[in-house]
Amino acid sequence: MDTTPQRTDEETLLSDLDRIKRTGNTVPRMAVVISMQRQAWFNRRRENYHVIFHAIREMVQRAEGTIYSLANFDIVFVFRVDNPQQFESIVTELDDLLRRHSVATGMPDENIEEACTWYSFETQFPDFYDYAKAALEEQKSQQEARLRAMQRAGTSAGPAYGQSFQSLTPAVLGQVEDAFAKADAKTLIRNQPVSIALTANQLRPIFREYFFSVNDTRNLLQPRVNMRGQRGLFQMLTRTFDARLLRALSEGFLTKTAGNISINLNVDTILSDRFREFDQRIGSFIAKGNIIIEIARHDVFADFEAYNRAIDTLQKAGYRSLLDGLTPDTLTFFRRSELRADLVKMFFFKDHAEDWRMKGLAAMLAEADINRIIMGRCETPMAFELGQAVGIRMFQGWHVDALMRAMMPATPPAR
């Protein structure tokens, strides 16, 4: 078992600076701090932060630099600069990037300059070092405050930062489930729209997916536990998520005004008494025809007979079904009609972007019924463009969220 301590980015940044300080090799390095927390509209929305961080990370990779994501929503970029032209190029590229992603940052063009603080290691290394120390102290203070709050709430927050990252064992799983049972689960339910592209730049939401965020749940209950490390135990945890989500919906967490929704459920949950109880009650709150049940790909292929029984159960009860997590290569093995799902969500992975340029993909998608296929994890303009190029019209992801926000009318200034 790997017991290497998992350091925060604040700790890593200060450690890297200590190494530079010891060697005295500060030239020719520079750093820029992009302070997202200064933007009022940004309002610490995690999905917005991911959009901009992902974009900057791509830029960093091209510049052979290092990027750090801090708990206070600052993004730190450290890089080499061998000549003035190279520095000017980075400044220009970052300025252009922030302008293009103004929807995610909530940053007007005139605020870009004040949001970026530049440090030359040749003359300002002590100032940057002090910034890094203060960021680490702030992160530790926030962590200690969160631990105290969790202790007062009677839940376990797990080991403090700096200790070993725990594997998900049966004993740890029991601790997580006990803490989850005591927490207000409704506060951990997140949602994200699936939207249809009416034109290249105009989208309309058609349903919202409601789910428990694994990362948010871990950060609240057991921040030092690798919840996804053991597939079998993680599946047991997701069944706990299923039960709490069904309970929340049965108790009126959402009403008929919510419109079309989707929820993630395991096959075992769909075939359980708990789902039958949910089925008997949910009609008082949401029409069954407005509910889409998402089933993960691995749960389908683990027991295809059980999956077919689950689909039979959903169809007889009047729900729609969605097969979640397919990729272009899986279309060569399974037809959508054979899998019987009403909808299919295909994930886009940056490292496999070429799969979406595969010869004949558009024809395979058309045969599967392009009007029933969603591109999931559409996080970048490139993903959106590749999906449209093969005929997909339904999308879900951070980039889609940003496009939707850009369509919203501007809020009039306060008087």
C-alpha positions in Angstrom: 0.0 0.0 0.0 1.3 3.5 -0.9 1.7 5.5 2.3 3.3 8.5 0.7 1.8 11.6 2.2 -0.4 13.6 -0.2 0.7 17.2 0.0 -1.6 20.1 -0.8 -0.6 22.5 -3.6 0.2 25.1 -0.9 2.7 22.7 0.7 4.1 21.8 -2.7 4.6 25.4 -3.8 6.4 26.3 -0.6 8.6 23.2 -0.8 9.5 24.0 -4.4 10.4 27.6 -3.4 12.5 26.3 -0.5 14.5 24.2 -3.0 15.0 27.2 -5.2 16.0 29.3 -2.2 18.6 26.7 -1.2 20.2 26.5 -4.6 19.9 30.2 -5.2 18.8 29.4 -8.8 16.1 32.1 -9.0 17.0 33.4 -12.5 15.4 33.3 -15.0 12.1 32.4 -13.3 8.9 34.3 -12.9 5.5 33.7 -11.4 2.0 35.0 -11.8 -0.9 34.7 -9.3 -4.4 34.9 -10.8 -6.7 35.8 -7.9 -10.1 34.4 -8.8 -11.4 35.2 -5.3 -11.3 38.9 -6.1 -14.1 38.6 -8.6 -17.6 39.3 -7.1 -19.5 37.5 -9.9 -17.2 34.4 -9.7 -18.4 33.9 -6.1 -16.3 30.8 -5.5 -18.3 28.6 -7.8 -16.3 25.4 -8.1 -17.5 24.7 -11.7 -16.4 28.1 -12.9 -13.0 27.6 -11.2 -12.5 24.3 -13.0 -13.2 25.9 -16.4 -10.5 28.6 -16.0 -8.0 26.3 -14.3 -8.3 23.7 -17.1 -7.7 26.4 -19.7 -4.6 27.8 -17.8 -3.2 24.3 -17.3 -3.2 23.8 -21.1 -1.3 27.0 -21.5 1.2 26.0 -18.7 1.9 22.7 -20.4 2.9 24.6 -23.6 5.1 27.0 -21.6 6.8 24.2 -19.7 5.8 25.7 -16.4 4.2 24.5 -13.1 0.7 25.3 -12.0 -0.7 25.2 -8.4 -4.4 25.3 -7.4 -4.8 26.9 -4.0 -7.6 26.5 -1.5 -8.3 30.3 -1.6 -9.1 30.0 -5.4 -5.9 31.5 -6.4 -4.1 30.0 -9.4 -0.3 30.2 -9.4 1.8 29.7 -12.5 5.6 29.5 -12.2 7.7 29.5 -15.4 11.0 30.1 -17.0 11.5 33.2 -19.1 14.7 33.4 -21.2 14.1 36.7 -23.0 11.7 39.7 -23.0 9.8 38.4 -26.0 8.9 35.2 -24.3 7.6 37.0 -21.3 5.5 39.3 -23.5 4.1 36.3 -25.3 3.0 34.7 -22.0 1.4 38.0 -20.8 -0.5 38.3 -24.0 -1.6 34.7 -24.1 -2.9 34.9 -20.5 -4.7 38.1 -21.1 -6.4 36.7 -24.2 -7.3 33.5 -22.3 -8.9 35.4 -19.4 -10.8 37.6 -21.9 -12.1 34.5 -23.8 -13.2 32.9 -20.5 -14.8 36.0 -19.0 -18.1 34.1 -18.5 -16.4 31.6 -16.2 -14.3 34.2 -14.3 -17.0 36.9 -14.1 -14.1 39.2 -14.8 -14.6 42.3 -17.0 -11.8 43.1 -19.3 -10.8 46.1 -17.3 -10.3 43.9 -14.2 -7.9 41.4 -15.8 -4.8 43.4 -15.0 -5.6 43.8 -11.3 -6.4 40.1 -11.0 -2.9 39.1 -12.1 0.1 39.8 -9.8 3.5 39.2 -11.5 6.7 38.3 -9.6 10.2 38.3 -11.0 12.3 35.9 -9.0 15.4 38.0 -9.7 14.0 41.0 -7.7 10.8 39.9 -6.0 11.5 36.3 -4.8 11.2 37.3 -1.1 7.8 38.9 -1.7 6.6 35.8 -3.6 7.9 33.5 -0.9 6.0 35.5 1.7 2.9 35.1 -0.4 3.3 31.3 -0.6 3.8 31.1 3.2 0.7 33.2 3.8 -1.3 31.0 1.4 -0.2 27.8 3.3 -1.1 29.4 6.7 -4.5 30.4 5.3 -5.1 26.8 4.0 -4.2 25.3 7.3 -6.4 27.7 9.2 -9.3 26.8 7.0 -8.7 23.1 7.4 -8.5 23.5 11.2 -11.7 25.4 11.3 -13.5 22.8 9.2 -12.2 20.0 11.5 -13.6 21.9 14.5 -16.9 22.3 12.8 -17.1 18.6 11.9 -16.2 17.6 15.5 -19.0 19.9 16.8 -21.4 18.2 14.3 -20.3 14.8 15.6 -18.9 13.6 12.3 -15.4 12.3 11.6 -13.3 14.4 9.3 -10.5 11.9 9.0 -6.7 12.6 9.4 -5.4 16.1 9.0 -3.4 17.3 6.0 0.1 16.1 5.9 -0.8 12.5 7.0 -1.1 9.5 4.8 -3.9 9.3 2.3 -6.2 6.4 3.5 -7.4 3.6 1.3 -11.1 2.8 1.3 -11.3 -0.3 3.5 -14.5 -2.0 4.9 -13.8 -0.3 8.2 -13.3 3.1 6.6 -16.4 2.6 4.5 -18.4 2.0 7.6 -17.1 5.3 9.1 -17.9 7.2 5.9 -21.5 5.7 5.8 -22.0 6.6 9.5 -20.9 10.2 8.9 -23.0 10.4 5.8 -26.0 9.2 7.8 -25.6 12.0 10.3 -25.0 14.7 7.7 -27.7 16.8 6.0 -27.5 14.9 2.7 -29.7 17.3 0.8 -26.9 20.0 1.1 -24.6 17.7 -0.8 -26.9 17.1 -3.8 -25.6 18.9 -6.9 -27.1 19.3 -10.4 -25.9 20.0 -13.9 -28.0 20.6 -17.0 -28.0 18.6 -20.2 -28.6 21.1 -23.0 -29.5 20.9 -26.7 -27.6 23.0 -29.2 -30.2 24.8 -31.3 -27.4 26.6 -33.2 -23.6 26.8 -32.8 -24.0 29.4 -30.0 -27.5 28.9 -28.7 -28.4 26.2 -26.2 -31.5 25.2 -24.3 -31.5 23.0 -21.2 -33.7 19.9 -21.6 -33.1 18.2 -18.3 -31.0 18.4 -15.1 -28.9 15.6 -13.6 -29.1 15.4 -9.8 -26.3 13.6 -8.0 -24.1 13.4 -4.9 -20.6 14.9 -5.7 -18.1 12.3 -4.6 -15.4 15.1 -4.1 -17.7 17.3 -2.1 -18.9 14.4 0.1 -15.3 13.3 0.7 -14.1 16.9 1.5 -16.9 17.2 4.1 -16.8 13.8 5.7 -13.4 12.1 5.1 -11.1 14.4 3.1 -8.1 12.0 3.4 -9.9 8.9 2.1 -9.4 7.8 -1.5 -13.1 6.8 -2.1 -12.5 5.6 -5.6 -9.5 3.5 -4.8 -11.3 0.2 -4.4 -14.0 -0.4 -7.0 -16.1 -2.9 -5.1 -16.2 -0.8 -1.9 -16.9 2.3 -3.9 -19.8 0.6 -5.5 -21.2 -0.2 -2.0 -20.8 3.5 -1.2 -22.7 4.5 -4.3 -25.6 2.3 -3.2 -25.7 4.4 0.0 -25.8 7.5 -2.2 -28.7 5.9 -4.1 -30.7 5.3 -0.9 -30.3 8.9 0.3 -31.1 10.4 -3.0 -34.3 8.3 -3.4 -35.2 9.3 0.1 -34.7 13.0 -0.6 -36.8 12.8 -3.7 -39.6 10.8 -1.9 -39.7 13.5 0.7 -40.2 16.3 -1.8 -36.7 17.6 -2.4 -37.9 18.4 -5.9 -41.5 19.0 -7.2 -43.2 18.9 -10.5 -41.9 22.4 -11.2 -38.4 20.9 -11.5 -39.3 19.7 -15.0 -37.3 16.8 -16.5 -34.5 15.4 -14.3 -32.1 12.5 -14.2 -30.6 10.5 -11.3 -27.8 7.9 -11.1 -28.8 4.5 -9.8 -27.1 1.1 -9.5 -28.8 -1.9 -11.1 -29.0 -3.5 -7.7 -30.8 -0.4 -6.4 -33.4 -0.5 -9.3 -34.1 -4.1 -8.5 -34.5 -3.5 -4.7 -37.4 -3.0 -2.4 -36.2 0.5 -1.7 -36.8 1.4 -5.4 -40.2 -0.2 -5.3 -41.1 2.0 -2.3 -39.7 5.1 -4.1 -41.8 4.1 -7.2 -45.0 4.1 -5.1 -44.4 7.5 -3.6 -42.6 9.6 -6.2 -45.7 10.3 -8.3 -46.9 12.7 -5.6 -43.9 14.9 -6.3 -42.6 14.3 -9.9 -44.2 12.6 -12.9 -42.4 9.3 -13.6 -42.2 10.3 -17.3 -40.1 13.3 -16.2 -37.5 11.1 -14.5 -34.5 9.6 -16.4 -32.5 6.8 -14.6 -28.8 6.9 -15.5 -27.0 3.5 -15.3 -23.2 3.4 -15.4 -21.5 1.4 -18.1 -19.5 -0.8 -15.8 -22.8 -1.8 -13.9 -24.3 -2.9 -17.2 -21.5 -5.2 -18.3 -20.9 -6.6 -14.9 -24.2 -8.5 -15.0 -26.0 -8.1 -18.3 -28.9 -10.3 -17.2 -29.5 -8.1 -14.1 -29.2 -5.0 -16.3 -32.0 -6.3 -18.7 -34.2 -6.9 -15.7 -33.6 -3.4 -14.5 -34.5 -2.0 -17.9 -37.7 -4.1 -17.8 -38.5 -2.6 -14.4 -38.0 1.0 -15.5 -40.0 0.6 -18.7 -42.9 -1.1 -17.0 -43.0 1.7 -14.3 -42.9 4.5 -16.9 -39.3 5.9 -16.4 -36.8 6.6 -19.1 -33.3 5.1 -19.1 -29.9 6.4 -19.9 -26.7 4.4 -20.3 -23.9 6.5 -18.9 -20.2 6.5 -19.7 -19.8 5.0 -23.2 -17.0 6.0 -25.4 -16.7 6.0 -29.2 -14.8 2.7 -29.3 -17.6 0.9 -27.5 -19.9 1.5 -30.4 -18.0 -1.0 -32.4 -19.1 -3.7 -29.9 -22.6 -2.8 -28.9 -25.6 -1.3 -30.6 -27.8 1.1 -28.7 -30.9 -0.9 -29.6 -29.3 -4.0 -28.1 -28.6 -2.1 -24.9 -32.3 -0.9 -24.9 -31.6 2.4 -23.2 -33.6 5.4 -24.3 -30.6 7.7 -24.2 -26.8 7.2 -24.3 -24.2 9.5 -22.7 -20.8 9.3 -24.3 -17.8 10.7 -22.4 -15.2 13.0 -24.0 -11.7 12.5 -22.7 -9.0 14.9 -23.7 -6.4 12.2 -24.0 -8.6 10.3 -26.4 -9.8 13.3 -28.6 -8.7 11.4 -31.7 -11.4 8.8 -31.0 -14.0 11.5 -32.0 -12.2 12.0 -35.3 -12.4 8.3 -36.1 -13.5 7.5 -39.6 -17.1 6.3 -39.8 -18.0 7.6 -36.3 -20.7 9.9 -37.6 -22.3 7.0 -39.5 -22.2 4.8 -36.4 -23.8 7.5 -34.3 -26.5 8.1 -36.9 -27.2 4.3 -36.9 -27.5 4.4 -33.1 -29.9 7.4 -33.5 -28.0 10.6 -33.0 -31.0 12.3 -31.4 -30.6 10.0 -28.4 -26.9 10.6 -27.8 -25.4 13.1 -25.4 -21.8 14.1 -25.2 -20.8 14.2 -21.5 -17.8 15.8 -19.9 -17.8 18.5 -22.6 -15.3 20.7 -20.8 -13.6 22.6 -23.7 -14.5 24.3 -26.9 -12.7 21.6 -28.8 -14.9 18.9 -27.3 -18.0 20.9 -28.2 -16.8 21.4 -31.8 -15.9 17.7 -32.2 -19.3 16.6 -30.9 -21.1 18.9 -33.3 -18.9 17.7 -36.2 -20.2 14.2 -35.8 -23.8 15.3 -35.5 -24.4 15.4 -31.7 -26.8 18.0 -30.5 -27.1 17.3 -26.7 -24.2 18.2 -24.4 -23.2 18.3 -20.8 -20.1 19.8 -19.1 -18.4 22.9 -17.8 -18.0 24.5 -21.3 -21.7 24.1 -21.9 -22.4 25.6 -18.5 -20.3 28.6 -19.5 -22.1 29.0 -22.8 -25.4 28.9 -21.0 -24.3 31.6 -18.6 -23.2 33.7 -21.5 -26.7 33.6 -22.9 -28.2 34.9 -19.7 -29.2 38.6 -19.7 -26.9 40.9 -17.8 -27.9 41.8 -14.3 -28.8 45.5 -14.2 -26.4 47.5 -11.8 -27.7 48.1 -8.3 -29.0 51.6 -7.6 
